Amino acid sequence: MPNYTLYYFSGKGGGGKAEICRMLFVAGNQKYEDRRIEVNEWDTYKGQMPGSVLPILEIDSKVQIPQNMAIARYLAREFGYHGRNNIEQARVDYISDNFHEIHNDFIRFDYEKDPSKARELRHVYEETCRKVLPFMEDTLKMNYGGDGWFIGDKMLMCDMMCHSALENPLLHNNNLLKTFPKLESLRRRVKNQPELAEYFKRHKDIRI
């Protein structure tokens, strides 16, 4: 079994981009080192990271994979959460990418210090939500009327993305999914999965 180390920033708000990767490790019952880097350590690590970015997945102290979605897709394939064939995998990817778009736009406006730019970025984020959330609600309804998972009868990476990518936006606006009951119920199903439930209990006070 490979030795995995996941590098990302420490502290509140530091789990967002890496959280889908952590969820995949936990769901797959795979051991890994969750290496949280403090801000004052970053200059030491920056030159060692491909592209000088985080998160980074390191495998057997030899291979380094940057970019959170590339890491997530690799782990999903390794652990059986990426679909059974090319069509299912493409669907997992486009659903995951839609949630990732929401998360990225939220982070951009939430961390912007300039009030004028923040207003512009918030508008972009809200437009993304107006576009993506109805699409995802309808996509979920295509499988068992929206009362199961996005694809088939098993939780996959795209279902976990519905949870991880919307966590911070929902902390900002707890009514975000008020008109999207199927997505709201899906997030509860993900959270209550036996392989993930204990993980979320341990991390309930961490803003991810």
Buried (B, 14 or more C-beta within 10 A) or exposed (E): EEEBBBBBBEEEBBBBBBBBBBBBBBBBEBEBEBBBBEEEEEEEBEEEBEEEEBBBBBBEEEEBBBBBBEBBBBBBBBBEBBBEEEEBBEBBBEBBEBBBBBBBBBBBBBEBEEEEEBEBBBEEBBEBBEEBBEEBBEBBEEBEEBEBBBBBEEBBBBBBBBBBBBBBBBBEEEEBBEEBEBBBBBBEBBBEBEEBEEBBEEBEEBEB
